[in-house]
Amino acid sequence: MNNSLEFLKAIADDNRFRIIVFLKNGERCVCEIQKEFDLPQNLISHHLKVLKDNKVLFDRRDGQKIFYKLNKKLMDSQLNKLIKITGGVK
């Protein structure tokens, strides 16, 4: 249960949730994320770090660029746990 709580805390922030939605269709460079949200670079970095530390995102480096993508396996797992806890979707 504790993992679920940490997961929920990580995604509950409005900006982090918006980043997750932005990444739902695939991998994006950090520069694309920053441009999309028009937030300061340090704030984007903070949100990406929180999501990465909670394994919500994967990252990879390609030269100077860092790309992020959703950990869809974790997202599905956590969603299934929440469905179980609440007794299912009605």
N, C-alpha and C positions, 0 to 999 in steps of 0.2 A: 504494500500500500504506500509506503514512504516514497518509492520511486515514482508512483503516480502523482503524489503531491508535489514532488520536485518538478516533474514534467509540467504539471498544471501551472505552477508558479512561473516557470520559464516561458510558457506561451501566453500567459495571461496579460502581459504588457501589450498595450495597443500597437506600438511600433513593432514589437517582435512578432505579434500575430500578423500584422500586415506584411512583414518580410516573409513569413511562412507562406502566406497566400501568393505573394509575388513569385516565390520559388516553386510553386506547385507544378508548373509546366516545364521545369527543368533547371539545369545549372545556369548560374549567372555570375558574372564578374562583380567583385565588390564595387567597382566604379559604376556599374549599371545600377546596383542597389542604391548607392548614394545618390545618383542622378534621379532615380525614380522617386525617392522620398524627400529630397531636398533638405536633408538634415546634416548637421556638422559631421565631419569625418570621424571625430572622436566618439560621437554618440552612436553612429552606425557601427563602429568597431566594438563598442561596449555591447550592443545588442547582439551582434554576431558572436562575440565571445561567450555570452550567456547561453545562447542557443547551441553553440558548439560544445561547451563544457557539459551541457545536459544531453549531448549526443543527438539533438534534434537535427543538426546539420553536419554534413561532411564538408571538408574543404580540400582543395588541391592547388598546388602552385604550378603555373606554367610561365616560366620566365619571371617577369616582374609582376604578373597578375596572379591574384588569388581568386579562385572560383568556389562558389558554395552551392550545395544542393541539399535537398531534404533527405533525411533518413526515413524513407517511406516505410521500411520494416518497423522501425520504432513507432512511427505515427500510427500504423495499423494496430500494432500490439497494444499501445496505450488506449486507443479508441475501443478495442475489444474488451480491455479491462474495465473501462468506464461503463460500457454496455452491461457487462456482467454485474458490476456493483449496483447499478441502478435497476436491474431487473429486465433489461432489454429495451429496445426501441418500440414504441407503440404508435 
